[in-house]
Amino acid sequence: MADDGTATCIDIIVAILLPPLGVFLRYGCKVEFWICLLLTILGYLPGIIYAVYAITKN
């Protein structure tokens, strides 16, 4: 099984390609996902920034 560092790296790559999907894989259908989806609809770059932040925060 992959360690936490590898999983985070893969999550970040997915978050860059499809920001809501990366957040969904980490948190499920919680408030973080909905914020990321809204930001991605409003602009792709804010969605990426928030997704990477949400995935890397503790």
PDB file with one MODEL, atoms N, CA, C and O in Angstrom:
MODEL        1
ATOM      1  N   MET A   1       0.843  -1.177   0.000  1.00  0.00           N
ATOM      2  CA  MET A   1       0.000   0.000   0.000  1.00  0.00           C
ATOM      3  C   MET A   1       0.889   1.242   0.000  1.00  0.00           C
ATOM      4  O   MET A   1       1.972   1.237   0.585  1.00  0.00           O
ATOM      5  N   ALA A   2       0.437   2.279  -0.644  1.00  0.00           N
ATOM      6  CA  ALA A   2       1.220   3.509  -0.766  1.00  0.00           C
ATOM      7  C   ALA A   2       1.273   4.242   0.570  1.00  0.00           C
ATOM      8  O   ALA A   2       0.328   4.206   1.358  1.00  0.00           O
ATOM      9  N   ASP A   3       2.408   4.910   0.802  1.00  0.00           N
ATOM     10  CA  ASP A   3       2.505   5.700   2.029  1.00  0.00           C
ATOM     11  C   ASP A   3       1.765   7.017   1.849  1.00  0.00           C
ATOM     12  O   ASP A   3       1.270   7.317   0.762  1.00  0.00           O
ATOM     13  N   ASP A   4       1.695   7.791   2.908  1.00  0.00           N
ATOM     14  CA  ASP A   4       0.899   9.026   2.898  1.00  0.00           C
ATOM     15  C   ASP A   4       1.462  10.065   1.929  1.00  0.00           C
ATOM     16  O   ASP A   4       0.695  10.809   1.318  1.00  0.00           O
ATOM     17  N   GLY A   5       2.787  10.130   1.778  1.00  0.00           N
ATOM     18  CA  GLY A   5       3.405  11.086   0.860  1.00  0.00           C
ATOM     19  C   GLY A   5       3.047  10.811  -0.584  1.00  0.00           C
ATOM     20  O   GLY A   5       2.785  11.738  -1.350  1.00  0.00           O
ATOM     21  N   THR A   6       3.034   9.533  -0.964  1.00  0.00           N
ATOM     22  CA  THR A   6       2.673   9.174  -2.330  1.00  0.00           C
ATOM     23  C   THR A   6       1.202   9.457  -2.589  1.00  0.00           C
ATOM     24  O   THR A   6       0.839   9.943  -3.661  1.00  0.00           O
ATOM     25  N   ALA A   7       0.361   9.157  -1.621  1.00  0.00           N
ATOM     26  CA  ALA A   7      -1.071   9.422  -1.776  1.00  0.00           C
ATOM     27  C   ALA A   7      -1.325  10.913  -1.926  1.00  0.00           C
ATOM     28  O   ALA A   7      -2.155  11.321  -2.739  1.00  0.00           O
ATOM     29  N   THR A   8      -0.620  11.733  -1.152  1.00  0.00           N
ATOM     30  CA  THR A   8      -0.790  13.181  -1.264  1.00  0.00           C
ATOM     31  C   THR A   8      -0.334  13.680  -2.622  1.00  0.00           C
ATOM     32  O   THR A   8      -0.976  14.556  -3.202  1.00  0.00           O
ATOM     33  N   CYS A   9       0.748  13.147  -3.136  1.00  0.00           N
ATOM     34  CA  CYS A   9       1.247  13.544  -4.454  1.00  0.00           C
ATOM     35  C   CYS A   9       0.225  13.205  -5.541  1.00  0.00           C
ATOM     36  O   CYS A   9      -0.035  14.022  -6.425  1.00  0.00           O
ATOM     37  N   ILE A  10      -0.339  12.037  -5.480  1.00  0.00           N
ATOM     38  CA  ILE A  10      -1.351  11.636  -6.466  1.00  0.00           C
ATOM     39  C   ILE A  10      -2.601  12.499  -6.324  1.00  0.00           C
ATOM     40  O   ILE A  10      -3.199  12.897  -7.324  1.00  0.00           O
ATOM     41  N   ASP A  11      -2.996  12.787  -5.086  1.00  0.00           N
ATOM     42  CA  ASP A  11      -4.158  13.659  -4.856  1.00  0.00           C
ATOM     43  C   ASP A  11      -3.929  15.052  -5.430  1.00  0.00           C
ATOM     44  O   ASP A  11      -4.849  15.648  -5.991  1.00  0.00           O
ATOM     45  N   ILE A  12      -2.732  15.570  -5.296  1.00  0.00           N
ATOM     46  CA  ILE A  12      -2.431  16.901  -5.834  1.00  0.00           C
ATOM     47  C   ILE A  12      -2.473  16.896  -7.355  1.00  0.00           C
ATOM     48  O   ILE A  12      -2.967  17.847  -7.961  1.00  0.00           O
ATOM     49  N   ILE A  13      -1.966  15.848  -7.976  1.00  0.00           N
ATOM     50  CA  ILE A  13      -2.016  15.756  -9.444  1.00  0.00           C
ATOM     51  C   ILE A  13      -3.470  15.708  -9.914  1.00  0.00           C
ATOM     52  O   ILE A  13      -3.832  16.380 -10.880  1.00  0.00           O
ATOM     53  N   VAL A  14      -4.296  14.925  -9.240  1.00  0.00           N
ATOM     54  CA  VAL A  14      -5.716  14.855  -9.592  1.00  0.00           C
ATOM     55  C   VAL A  14      -6.385  16.211  -9.354  1.00  0.00           C
ATOM     56  O   VAL A  14      -7.242  16.629 -10.132  1.00  0.00           O
ATOM     57  N   ALA A  15      -5.987  16.898  -8.271  1.00  0.00           N
ATOM     58  CA  ALA A  15      -6.573  18.202  -7.958  1.00  0.00           C
ATOM     59  C   ALA A  15      -6.213  19.245  -9.001  1.00  0.00           C
ATOM     60  O   ALA A  15      -6.998  20.162  -9.243  1.00  0.00           O
ATOM     61  N   ILE A  16      -5.064  19.132  -9.617  1.00  0.00           N
ATOM     62  CA  ILE A  16      -4.690  20.079 -10.676  1.00  0.00           C
ATOM     63  C   ILE A  16      -5.502  19.810 -11.942  1.00  0.00           C
ATOM     64  O   ILE A  16      -5.911  20.744 -12.631  1.00  0.00           O
ATOM     65  N   LEU A  17      -5.730  18.552 -12.239  1.00  0.00           N
ATOM     66  CA  LEU A  17      -6.489  18.209 -13.445  1.00  0.00           C
ATOM     67  C   LEU A  17      -7.989  18.462 -13.259  1.00  0.00           C
ATOM     68  O   LEU A  17      -8.626  19.089 -14.106  1.00  0.00           O
ATOM     69  N   LEU A  18      -8.544  17.977 -12.158  1.00  0.00           N
ATOM     70  CA  LEU A  18      -9.971  18.148 -11.847  1.00  0.00           C
ATOM     71  C   LEU A  18     -10.099  18.479 -10.356  1.00  0.00           C
ATOM     72  O   LEU A  18     -10.227  17.574  -9.531  1.00  0.00           O
ATOM     73  N   PRO A  19     -10.066  19.753 -10.011  1.00  0.00           N
ATOM     74  CA  PRO A  19     -10.031  20.140  -8.593  1.00  0.00           C
ATOM     75  C   PRO A  19     -11.135  19.540  -7.712  1.00  0.00           C
ATOM     76  O   PRO A  19     -10.825  19.055  -6.624  1.00  0.00           O
ATOM     77  N   PRO A  20     -12.404  19.551  -8.129  1.00  0.00           N
ATOM     78  CA  PRO A  20     -13.419  18.964  -7.235  1.00  0.00           C
ATOM     79  C   PRO A  20     -13.227  17.463  -7.009  1.00  0.00           C
ATOM     80  O   PRO A  20     -13.531  16.954  -5.930  1.00  0.00           O
ATOM     81  N   LEU A  21     -12.732  16.768  -8.003  1.00  0.00           N
ATOM     82  CA  LEU A  21     -12.513  15.329  -7.849  1.00  0.00           C
ATOM     83  C   LEU A  21     -11.416  15.046  -6.822  1.00  0.00           C
ATOM     84  O   LEU A  21     -11.545  14.133  -6.006  1.00  0.00           O
ATOM     85  N   GLY A  22     -10.344  15.826  -6.863  1.00  0.00           N
ATOM     86  CA  GLY A  22      -9.272  15.643  -5.890  1.00  0.00           C
ATOM     87  C   GLY A  22      -9.749  15.865  -4.470  1.00  0.00           C
ATOM     88  O   GLY A  22      -9.382  15.115  -3.566  1.00  0.00           O
ATOM     89  N   VAL A  23     -10.565  16.889  -4.265  1.00  0.00           N
ATOM     90  CA  VAL A  23     -11.098  17.171  -2.928  1.00  0.00           C
ATOM     91  C   VAL A  23     -12.116  16.101  -2.535  1.00  0.00           C
ATOM     92  O   VAL A  23     -12.168  15.692  -1.375  1.00  0.00           O
ATOM     93  N   PHE A  24     -12.916  15.650  -3.486  1.00  0.00           N
ATOM     94  CA  PHE A  24     -13.903  14.615  -3.196  1.00  0.00           C
ATOM     95  C   PHE A  24     -13.236  13.318  -2.756  1.00  0.00           C
ATOM     96  O   PHE A  24     -13.714  12.653  -1.836  1.00  0.00           O
ATOM     97  N   LEU A  25     -12.131  12.956  -3.411  1.00  0.00           N
ATOM     98  CA  LEU A  25     -11.431  11.733  -3.036  1.00  0.00           C
ATOM     99  C   LEU A  25     -10.857  11.818  -1.628  1.00  0.00           C
ATOM    100  O   LEU A  25     -10.724  10.798  -0.953  1.00  0.00           O
ATOM    101  N   ARG A  26     -10.519  13.012  -1.183  1.00  0.00           N
ATOM    102  CA  ARG A  26      -9.943  13.175   0.158  1.00  0.00           C
ATOM    103  C   ARG A  26     -11.028  13.314   1.229  1.00  0.00           C
ATOM    104  O   ARG A  26     -10.917  12.695   2.288  1.00  0.00           O
ATOM    105  N   TYR A  27     -12.078  14.112   0.981  1.00  0.00           N
ATOM    106  CA  TYR A  27     -13.059  14.453   2.014  1.00  0.00           C
ATOM    107  C   TYR A  27     -14.445  13.862   1.799  1.00  0.00           C
ATOM    108  O   TYR A  27     -15.253  13.845   2.727  1.00  0.00           O
ATOM    109  N   GLY A  28     -14.733  13.382   0.612  1.00  0.00           N
ATOM    110  CA  GLY A  28     -16.094  12.942   0.329  1.00  0.00           C
ATOM    111  C   GLY A  28     -16.964  14.155  -0.005  1.00  0.00           C
ATOM    112  O   GLY A  28     -16.467  15.173  -0.485  1.00  0.00           O
ATOM    113  N   CYS A  29     -18.237  14.035   0.249  1.00  0.00           N
ATOM    114  CA  CYS A  29     -19.184  15.087  -0.136  1.00  0.00           C
ATOM    115  C   CYS A  29     -19.430  16.059   1.008  1.00  0.00           C
ATOM    116  O   CYS A  29     -20.576  16.362   1.340  1.00  0.00           O
ATOM    117  N   LYS A  30     -18.357  16.540   1.603  1.00  0.00           N
ATOM    118  CA  LYS A  30     -18.451  17.497   2.711  1.00  0.00           C
ATOM    119  C   LYS A  30     -18.334  18.917   2.177  1.00  0.00           C
ATOM    120  O   LYS A  30     -18.287  19.131   0.966  1.00  0.00           O
ATOM    121  N   VAL A  31     -18.288  19.877   3.079  1.00  0.00           N
ATOM    122  CA  VAL A  31     -18.293  21.291   2.705  1.00  0.00           C
ATOM    123  C   VAL A  31     -17.060  21.659   1.873  1.00  0.00           C
ATOM    124  O   VAL A  31     -17.147  22.552   1.030  1.00  0.00           O
ATOM    125  N   GLU A  32     -15.933  21.010   2.083  1.00  0.00           N
ATOM    126  CA  GLU A  32     -14.737  21.307   1.290  1.00  0.00           C
ATOM    127  C   GLU A  32     -14.976  21.041  -0.193  1.00  0.00           C
ATOM    128  O   GLU A  32     -14.528  21.803  -1.050  1.00  0.00           O
ATOM    129  N   PHE A  33     -15.682  19.961  -0.483  1.00  0.00           N
ATOM    130  CA  PHE A  33     -15.990  19.623  -1.876  1.00  0.00           C
ATOM    131  C   PHE A  33     -16.864  20.690  -2.519  1.00  0.00           C
ATOM    132  O   PHE A  33     -16.614  21.101  -3.652  1.00  0.00           O
ATOM    133  N   TRP A  34     -17.886  21.138  -1.800  1.00  0.00           N
ATOM    134  CA  TRP A  34     -18.809  22.122  -2.369  1.00  0.00           C
ATOM    135  C   TRP A  34     -18.137  23.472  -2.576  1.00  0.00           C
ATOM    136  O   TRP A  34     -18.418  24.162  -3.556  1.00  0.00           O
ATOM    137  N   ILE A  35     -17.252  23.853  -1.658  1.00  0.00           N
ATOM    138  CA  ILE A  35     -16.499  25.094  -1.843  1.00  0.00           C
ATOM    139  C   ILE A  35     -15.619  24.984  -3.074  1.00  0.00           C
ATOM    140  O   ILE A  35     -15.553  25.914  -3.878  1.00  0.00           O
ATOM    141  N   CYS A  36     -14.949  23.865  -3.227  1.00  0.00           N
ATOM    142  CA  CYS A  36     -14.074  23.675  -4.382  1.00  0.00           C
ATOM    143  C   CYS A  36     -14.876  23.660  -5.684  1.00  0.00           C
ATOM    144  O   CYS A  36     -14.442  24.231  -6.685  1.00  0.00           O
ATOM    145  N   LEU A  37     -16.021  23.023  -5.677  1.00  0.00           N
ATOM    146  CA  LEU A  37     -16.867  22.989  -6.874  1.00  0.00           C
ATOM    147  C   LEU A  37     -17.317  24.390  -7.263  1.00  0.00           C
ATOM    148  O   LEU A  37     -17.282  24.747  -8.441  1.00  0.00           O
ATOM    149  N   LEU A  38     -17.737  25.181  -6.294  1.00  0.00           N
ATOM    150  CA  LEU A  38     -18.164  26.557  -6.554  1.00  0.00           C
ATOM    151  C   LEU A  38     -17.008  27.387  -7.098  1.00  0.00           C
ATOM    152  O   LEU A  38     -17.177  28.120  -8.072  1.00  0.00           O
ATOM    153  N   LEU A  39     -15.837  27.279  -6.480  1.00  0.00           N
ATOM    154  CA  LEU A  39     -14.679  28.042  -6.953  1.00  0.00           C
ATOM    155  C   LEU A  39     -14.260  27.608  -8.353  1.00  0.00           C
ATOM    156  O   LEU A  39     -13.837  28.439  -9.157  1.00  0.00           O
ATOM    157  N   THR A  40     -14.372  26.315  -8.652  1.00  0.00           N
ATOM    158  CA  THR A  40     -14.010  25.836  -9.983  1.00  0.00           C
ATOM    159  C   THR A  40     -15.000  26.339 -11.026  1.00  0.00           C
ATOM    160  O   THR A  40     -14.603  26.650 -12.149  1.00  0.00           O
ATOM    161  N   ILE A  41     -16.269  26.423 -10.678  1.00  0.00           N
ATOM    162  CA  ILE A  41     -17.258  26.967 -11.611  1.00  0.00           C
ATOM    163  C   ILE A  41     -16.989  28.444 -11.862  1.00  0.00           C
ATOM    164  O   ILE A  41     -17.115  28.920 -12.991  1.00  0.00           O
ATOM    165  N   LEU A  42     -16.618  29.171 -10.807  1.00  0.00           N
ATOM    166  CA  LEU A  42     -16.343  30.598 -10.957  1.00  0.00           C
ATOM    167  C   LEU A  42     -15.031  30.865 -11.694  1.00  0.00           C
ATOM    168  O   LEU A  42     -14.885  31.896 -12.350  1.00  0.00           O
ATOM    169  N   GLY A  43     -14.102  29.961 -11.588  1.00  0.00           N
ATOM    170  CA  GLY A  43     -12.814  30.107 -12.272  1.00  0.00           C
ATOM    171  C   GLY A  43     -11.950  28.904 -11.982  1.00  0.00           C
ATOM    172  O   GLY A  43     -11.857  28.457 -10.839  1.00  0.00           O
ATOM    173  N   TYR A  44     -11.324  28.384 -13.004  1.00  0.00           N
ATOM    174  CA  TYR A  44     -10.556  27.156 -12.853  1.00  0.00           C
ATOM    175  C   TYR A  44      -9.375  27.330 -11.897  1.00  0.00           C
ATOM    176  O   TYR A  44      -9.103  26.443 -11.088  1.00  0.00           O
ATOM    177  N   LEU A  45      -8.681  28.446 -11.980  1.00  0.00           N
ATOM    178  CA  LEU A  45      -7.502  28.674 -11.141  1.00  0.00           C
ATOM    179  C   LEU A  45      -7.857  28.764  -9.649  1.00  0.00           C
ATOM    180  O   LEU A  45      -7.163  28.149  -8.839  1.00  0.00           O
ATOM    181  N   PRO A  46      -8.904  29.499  -9.247  1.00  0.00           N
ATOM    182  CA  PRO A  46      -9.257  29.477  -7.819  1.00  0.00           C
ATOM    183  C   PRO A  46      -9.620  28.075  -7.318  1.00  0.00           C
ATOM    184  O   PRO A  46      -9.348  27.736  -6.166  1.00  0.00           O
ATOM    185  N   GLY A  47     -10.224  27.279  -8.170  1.00  0.00           N
ATOM    186  CA  GLY A  47     -10.544  25.897  -7.794  1.00  0.00           C
ATOM    187  C   GLY A  47      -9.294  25.074  -7.547  1.00  0.00           C
ATOM    188  O   GLY A  47      -9.241  24.286  -6.603  1.00  0.00           O
ATOM    189  N   ILE A  48      -8.288  25.254  -8.392  1.00  0.00           N
ATOM    190  CA  ILE A  48      -7.027  24.528  -8.218  1.00  0.00           C
ATOM    191  C   ILE A  48      -6.337  24.968  -6.934  1.00  0.00           C
ATOM    192  O   ILE A  48      -5.869  24.136  -6.157  1.00  0.00           O
ATOM    193  N   ILE A  49      -6.278  26.268  -6.718  1.00  0.00           N
ATOM    194  CA  ILE A  49      -5.601  26.785  -5.519  1.00  0.00           C
ATOM    195  C   ILE A  49      -6.277  26.255  -4.260  1.00  0.00           C
ATOM    196  O   ILE A  49      -5.600  25.801  -3.337  1.00  0.00           O
ATOM    197  N   TYR A  50      -7.591  26.309  -4.215  1.00  0.00           N
ATOM    198  CA  TYR A  50      -8.290  25.818  -3.030  1.00  0.00           C
ATOM    199  C   TYR A  50      -8.125  24.310  -2.868  1.00  0.00           C
ATOM    200  O   TYR A  50      -7.956  23.825  -1.749  1.00  0.00           O
ATOM    201  N   ALA A  51      -8.170  23.567  -3.965  1.00  0.00           N
ATOM    202  CA  ALA A  51      -8.042  22.116  -3.888  1.00  0.00           C
ATOM    203  C   ALA A  51      -6.681  21.716  -3.330  1.00  0.00           C
ATOM    204  O   ALA A  51      -6.589  20.840  -2.469  1.00  0.00           O
ATOM    205  N   VAL A  52      -5.638  22.353  -3.816  1.00  0.00           N
ATOM    206  CA  VAL A  52      -4.291  22.026  -3.315  1.00  0.00           C
ATOM    207  C   VAL A  52      -4.188  22.413  -1.834  1.00  0.00           C
ATOM    208  O   VAL A  52      -3.606  21.673  -1.041  1.00  0.00           O
ATOM    209  N   TYR A  53      -4.746  23.557  -1.465  1.00  0.00           N
ATOM    210  CA  TYR A  53      -4.742  23.962  -0.061  1.00  0.00           C
ATOM    211  C   TYR A  53      -5.510  22.961   0.800  1.00  0.00           C
ATOM    212  O   TYR A  53      -5.024  22.552   1.854  1.00  0.00           O
ATOM    213  N   ALA A  54      -6.691  22.569   0.364  1.00  0.00           N
ATOM    214  CA  ALA A  54      -7.514  21.656   1.158  1.00  0.00           C
ATOM    215  C   ALA A  54      -6.855  20.285   1.313  1.00  0.00           C
ATOM    216  O   ALA A  54      -6.978  19.652   2.362  1.00  0.00           O
ATOM    217  N   ILE A  55      -6.166  19.830   0.286  1.00  0.00           N
ATOM    218  CA  ILE A  55      -5.526  18.530   0.352  1.00  0.00           C
ATOM    219  C   ILE A  55      -4.285  18.557   1.233  1.00  0.00           C
ATOM    220  O   ILE A  55      -4.004  17.583   1.931  1.00  0.00           O
ATOM    221  N   THR A  56      -3.539  19.659   1.210  1.00  0.00           N
ATOM    222  CA  THR A  56      -2.287  19.687   1.964  1.00  0.00           C
ATOM    223  C   THR A  56      -2.438  20.167   3.397  1.00  0.00           C
ATOM    224  O   THR A  56      -1.512  20.002   4.191  1.00  0.00           O
ATOM    225  N   LYS A  57      -3.578  20.758   3.758  1.00  0.00           N
ATOM    226  CA  LYS A  57      -3.736  21.201   5.154  1.00  0.00           C
ATOM    227  C   LYS A  57      -3.902  19.988   6.061  1.00  0.00           C
ATOM    228  O   LYS A  57      -4.323  18.919   5.617  1.00  0.00           O
ATOM    229  N   ASN A  58      -3.573  20.162   7.316  1.00  0.00           N
ATOM    230  CA  ASN A  58      -3.676  19.036   8.266  1.00  0.00           C
ATOM    231  C   ASN A  58      -5.032  18.954   8.883  1.00  0.00           C
ATOM    232  O   ASN A  58      -5.287  18.069   9.700  1.00  0.00           O
TER     233      ASN A  58
ENDMDL
END
